[in-house]
């Protein structure tokens, strides 16, 4: 650790990393390496860097706290500069990728430091939460290509790379190191939670209501409809008493008495499963004991363990050994408790795990939803994450959860909020369920790439209307470039787009190296560099 930030481990070859600092001295050293003739020839940016403009560019290497820039060192000597930035994976935009750039000092090239550096940073980049590390190599740069291949990167299809300064595309060889296994792209799984809302008082009415709820879930577009399977003797200890939250809903029965009334019989499980099959919707059930787990096993293709069963080692063991996907709710649980459950499930051979952020309150108030836990759970436990939503609003939490990366949404629904029973009052109604599912599907479509990028639909207007440095009249070779005299920051229209306005200060006062017609965008080749200027 250095300055509170972690750096990659020391390599077995004796190279190590020093956190770069956003100072003039650090900037000047990197700029000197960057301006080496060979470096510029093999770079996508061939222009000579000037300190007045490069200082800001160097500062931008520090924008991402989880990817700090580094100096590569051997002993007491700096031998290179390594910078990173989040980027789009050209093969799969849903994977979190970072781009690496290595600039070695001239005297340290050809000694294998590029390969050593790449191999040393790979586990660190994975630890920072990234799926892939990507390098873009300019054609002709055989030495860098060799370094990436020798470090275990794979070359993908040739790609074009956007050059920020000029908004142009250049051909690039693309090398990718996959740090995490490729996961099959998951559509959002939407579970309509029937819970105990099927209970109407008699077996005939229970069956009828269960089928109605299944029809509602199917009509709304849910992927699955879920029930709960429990027996009072395997839930609460004797003399458990009644719950205050249920008393507020005028349900005063002692817990064992209440759950005895809501117990789902084997006959109804079979009936509900068969009806789900007939209307083509997945049947799901939450088991609360080992016997319940065995009862539902023939009927479910994935398991669900409820929040308060998080510590039930026997259920975790059975779920793991079933080799079916597991959805595990985390309501009212601490990080340590979740970690123990995850480790237990995985320790018994469980593989496919989705943790569900859940607030175990009925209903859960908006300020208690803690949806930002979703990306934290995902990173902390390296698994898919979803939301078991007990809030009353049909759209707010599910849509926000999708934007935060949730791949499962579970929500209670009912035919009528006034029906008797513990789960009706906070459940959403049929029309709200349908509205929620439409919104979730749209939100999932809108998620797109994990890093900001230019959408294909934006390309035409980007080229036409994005501002650059354009000629405001015909410029002759040798003319002094002056803003508001012969150049300005303008939209190019059908002309070629000029350099990004960040380069205006370094251009003003320089002589034009060629004739530039009215409207044309200026490039680095159109004006003298500091090296060429007589005043330099």
N, C-alpha and C positions, 0 to 999 in steps of 0.2 A: 504493500500500500504506500502511496505517496500523495501528500496533500489531500487525504481523504478519499482519493479515487483509486480504483484498482487498476493495475496494469497486468499484461500477460506475464506468465511465469518465465523465469530465466531459462533459456534454451540450453540443451545439453552441450551445444557447441560454444557456450560462453557468451552468446549475445544476450542482451537484455534491453529493457525499454524504460525510457524516461518520459514522464508526462511533459509535453511541450507547454510553454506558457505563451499567452497572448501579449507578447512584448515586442518592442521594436527590434531588440537584439535577436530574438528567435526568428522574427520575420525576415530580417536582413540575411541571416545565415541560410534560411531555406530559399530565399530569392536568388542568392548567389548560385546554389546548386541548381535551381530551376532554370537559370539563364545560361547554363552550360550549353554549348552548341549541339552536342549529341543528344542531350536531354530534350531540347526543343525540337530536334528533328523527329524524335520518336514520340512526341507529345501531340495530343489533339489541339494544343494551344501553342503555336510556333512563335508567337510574338515575344519580343524581349520585354520582361516585366520591369516596370518602373516603380520605385518605392511608393510614390504618391498615390498610385492606384492599387498596387499590390497589397498595401497595408490592409485595406478593407477586405480584399479577397482572402488574405491570410486569416483575418478575424473570423471569417465565415467557417473556417475549419473547426471552430469551437462552439458551434450552435447546438450540438447534440451531446448532452452530458453523459449519455451512456456509451458514446463513441468518441472519447477524447483523442486528439491527435497525439502522436508519440514520436520521440526520437529513438532511432535504432542505435544501440551502442555496442561497442566491443571494448572492454576495459574502460578506460577513461575517455575514449574518443567517440564522438558522434560520427556515425557513418551513413545516416540516412534519415528521412522524414516519412512517416506513415500517417495518412489521414483517411478518414472514413466518412461516409454519409449514407443515410437510408436511401434506398433506391427501389425501382420496380424490377422484379424478376421477370425477364422477358418471356420465360416459359410458363410461369404461373403467378399471376398478380396477387393471389390470395396468400402467398408465402411471404414472410417478413424477411427482407433481404437488405444487405448493406454492401456498398461498393468500396473497394480498397484502392488506394493510390500510393505507390511507393516511389520515392525520389532518392536514389542513392548518390552520395558524393562521388565525383568522378574517380578518385583514387581507390575507391572500394568496389568498383564494378568488376564483374567477371570473377568474383571470389566466392560465389554461391550464397551471398547474404540475402538476395531476394527470396530464394527458396526457403532459407532458414527462417526468415521473417514471416513468410506466409504460413509455414508449419507451426510456428510459435503462436500466432494470433488466432488460429482456427478455433481451438477450444475456448479461448477467451470470448470470441464473438458469439459462440453458441451460448456461453454462460450469460452473455448480455441479453439473451432472449431472441436471437435472430436464427432463422431457418437456413439461410444461404449466405455465402460470401461470394461476391462477383467482382471480376476484374475485366476491364475493357482494354484491349491491346490494339494499338494502331498497326495496320498491315506493314510488314517490313521489320518489325521489332522482334526478331527471332530470339534474342536473349531473354526477353520478358516472357515470351510464349513458353520457352523451355522451363523457366523458373516455375510458372504456374502449373505446367504439366507434371513436373517433378515433385511438386508439393501436393499432388493428389487432386488438382482441379481437373474438370472435364470440359473440353471444348464443345460448345453447343453450336447451333446454326449461326452463321454470320449475321450480324445485326448492324443497324445504323444507330449512331449515338448522337443525341441532340447536344450541340455546342451552345452553351448558354449565351455567351457574349454576342454571337452572330446569329443565333436562332436558325442555324443551318444543321443539316445532318451529315455526318461523316461515317464511312464504313468502319466497322470495328469487329475484331475477333472477340468473342465472348467466352469467358471461362467461369465456371460455377463450381463451388464446393458445397455440396449438400450436407448441412450440419445436423439436420433432423430428418427422420424418415418422412417420405412423402405420404401424406394422408389423403385418402379418397375425399374429394370435395363433398362436404356435407351440406345438404339443404337443411333448412330449419325444420326441426321436428316439433309439431304443434300437438300438444296433448290436452284434450278436453277432459278435465277432471270431474267425473260424476261423483266421486267420493261415496258418501252415504245418501246422496240425494235421490236414490231410487226407492228409498224406504217409504211405503205408503200404508203399511199396517196389516195387509194380508198377502199371502203368497201370490195370489192372482193379480192384485193391484201392484205389488212390487215388480212382478215380471212385466206388466204393461208399462209402468213408468220407466223401467230400465230400458225397454225397447224404444220408448219415446225419446229418452236422452241419447241413445245411440243414433237414432234418426237425426236428431238435432245436430249432433256432432258431425255426422256425415254430410248433411246438407250445408253446414257452415264451412266445410273444407278442411276439418281437422284430420291429422294423420292417424291419430289414435284416440280412443276413449278409455279412461282408466277408472277402475273401481278399487276398493280397499277390502282386504280380507284379514279379519282378526277374530279372536275369541277372548273374552274378558279375562279368563284365568291365566292367559299368557301375556297380558298387558300390564295391569296395575296390581300392586300388592293388595292384600285384603284390607278392608276399612280405609280405602283410598280417599273417600269423601267425594265432594263435588268441586268443580272448577269455578273460580270467580268469573272468568270470562264467559262461561256458559250461563251462569246465573244472571248476568246482564242481559242475556237473550231469553230470559224466563225459562231456562232449562235447569231444573233443580235436582234432577236425579243424581244419585250416587254414581260414580264413574263406571263401576262394574255393571250396575243395572242398565245404564245407558248403552254401553257397548254390547251387552247381551241382546238388546233390542235391535241394534244396528248390524249384528253379525250376518255376513253373507253366506248363505248355505251353498254346499257343493252343487246342488241341483240348479240353483240360480246361476252360479259361475258357468256351468256347462251351457245353460240356456243363453246367457249373455254372449258367451264366446261364439256359439253357433249362429246367433243373430248377427254379430259383427262380421263373421265370415260371409253370411248371405248378402250383406250390403257393402262388403269390401271396405272395411275399416279395421285397423289393428286393435285387438283387444289387449288391454294392459291391466295389471293389478299389482297393488302394493301388498307384500306379505309382511306380517308382524311377528311371526314365529316360525320355527323350523317346520312344524306340521303344515302351517299355511303355505310356506314356500313349496313344500312337496305337493300340496293340493293344486296350486296354480301352474306348476312347472310344465305340464303338458300343453298348456294353453297360451303361454307367453313366449315371445322371441327375444325379449329384453327384460331385465329385472329393475325394480325400483325399490330403494330403501328410503324410508321417511327420515326426517330430521332427528326425531328422538330415538331412532333405532341406530344412529350413527356409531354407537359403542357396542352394538349387538354382534359380538365376534362370531357367533354361530351363523347368523345371516350373512355376514361378510364372507365367511369361509364358503358357504353354500353358493353364494353368488359368484365367487371366484372360480370354484370348481365346475360350475355350470358352463363356463366359457362363453356365456352370453354377455352382451353389453350391459353395463350397470349404470343407472342414474342414481346418484347419491345426493340427497338434499342436505344442506348445511345450516338449517335454521338453528339459532340459539347455540351455536358451536364456536369454540375458540380455534385459533390456528393449530394449536397442539392437538386438540381432539380430532380435527380434520386430518392432520398429518398422520396420526396413529391409524385412523380408519383407512386412509389411502395406502399406507405402508402394509397394513394387514391384508387388504384386498389384493394388492400386488404380490405380497409375500406368499399368498396361497395360489398364485398363478393367474390372477385376474389381469386382463389386458385392456379391454375397451371400457374406459371410464369417463363419465361426464358428471362433473360436480354441478349442483344447482344452487345458486345463490338463493337464499330464502330468508324471509323475516317471519318467524313463527309467532305471528299475531293475527287475529281474525276479527275484523280486517286489519291489515297492516297499513299504518298511516304513511303518507308520502315521504315525510321526513325520516322515516325509519327504513326505507327501502335499501339504502346503501348500494346502489347499482354500480358504483365505481369499483366495488369488490370484484366484479366480473373479470376484468383484465388482470387484476391482481391474482385471483385464483388460477387463472389460465397460466400465468407466468410462474407462480409459486409451485404448482403441482403438475405442470406440463401435461395438461389434458384439456379436452373440450369442456366448456362451461355453458350453463343455461340458467334459466330463472324459473323458480316455482313461485308464482305470484299470488299473494293473498290480498293485494290492494283491490279496492272496489272499482277504480277507473278501468274501463276495458282497453284503453289504448296507451296511456302514458308510459307505464312501466314496460310493457312488452316491446314497444317501438324503441324506447331508449336502450333497453337491454340488447336488442338486435344491433343497434349502432355501436354498442360497446363490445360486440363480438359473440354474443350468445348464439348457440346453435340449437337450443331446446327452449321452448316456452310451455309451461304447464299452468293452467288456470281453471279454477272451479267454475262450473256453470249450473244453472237450474232452470226449471220451467217458470218458477214464481218465487220471488224473494220472501213471500209471506207464508210459505209452506212450513210446517213444523219440522224441526231437526236442526242440528248444530251447524250445517254448512250452507244453508239456503240464504241467510241474510247478507253475506258478503259475496256471494257468487254472482256472475254476470248472467244476463238474460240471453235468450236465443239470438235476437237481432244484434246484440252487442258482441256475442261470440263470432258471428259472421263478419261484423265490421272489424273486429280485432284481427281476424285471420287475414282479411284483405290487406289491412295495414301492415301486418307482419311480413307478408309476401312482398309487398312493395318496398318496405324498408330493407329487406334482405337483398333485393335486386339493387338497391341504391348503394349498398356498402362498397362494392367494387374493390379497387386496389387498396393495399395497406399503406401506401405512400402517395403523396400528392403527385399527380402526373397530368399530362395534357391528353384529354380524351380525343379520339379520332374525329368526333363531331366538332371539335374546336379548331382543328388545323386550318381550315380555310380562312376564318376570320382572324386567327392568330397571325397568319402571314400578311393579311391585308391591313389589320388595324393596330397591331402591336407597335409601340413607339420605338424608334431608333434614331440615330444621328443621320439626318438626310441633308443633301445639298439644297439650298434655297435659291440658288442661281447657278449658272454655268461657272465652274471653277477651272482655272487654268493651272497647269503644272507650275509649281513655284509660288502660287498664291498662298498668303498666310491665312490659316483657318481661324475664323472668328465667329463666335455665336452671335446670332442676330445680324450678321453681315453676310456670311455665305453658308452657314450651317445652322441647324436647329433640331430640336427634339420633336419629331413629327411622326404621324402614321404614314406608312409608305404607300398604301394603296396597291397598285399593280407594279410599283417599282421594287427593286431589291431592297430588303430591309437592311438598314445600317447597324453599326455596332450599338450595343447596349449603352444607355446614357451614363452608366458608371464610368465610361472611358472618355467622357467629354473633357474633363479637366486636363487629362494627359494629351489631348488632341489640340486644344486651343493654343494658338501661337506657333504651331508647327507648320511647315510648308507642305503643300500638296505635292505628291510625287508623280501625279498624272492628271490628265484632264478628267474632270468629273461632271457629267451633265446634270442639269436641273432635276431635282427629285430623287436622284440616285442615292442609295445608302453608302456610307463610307466604311471601308474595311481597314484592318491594320496595315495593309500594304499601300494605302492611299496617302499616308503621311509619314514623315520622317520619325524614326525612333530616336531615343535619347542618344544612342551610340552614333547615329548618322548626323545628328544636328550639329551645326558648326559651333553652337554655344556650349555643347557638352564637353 
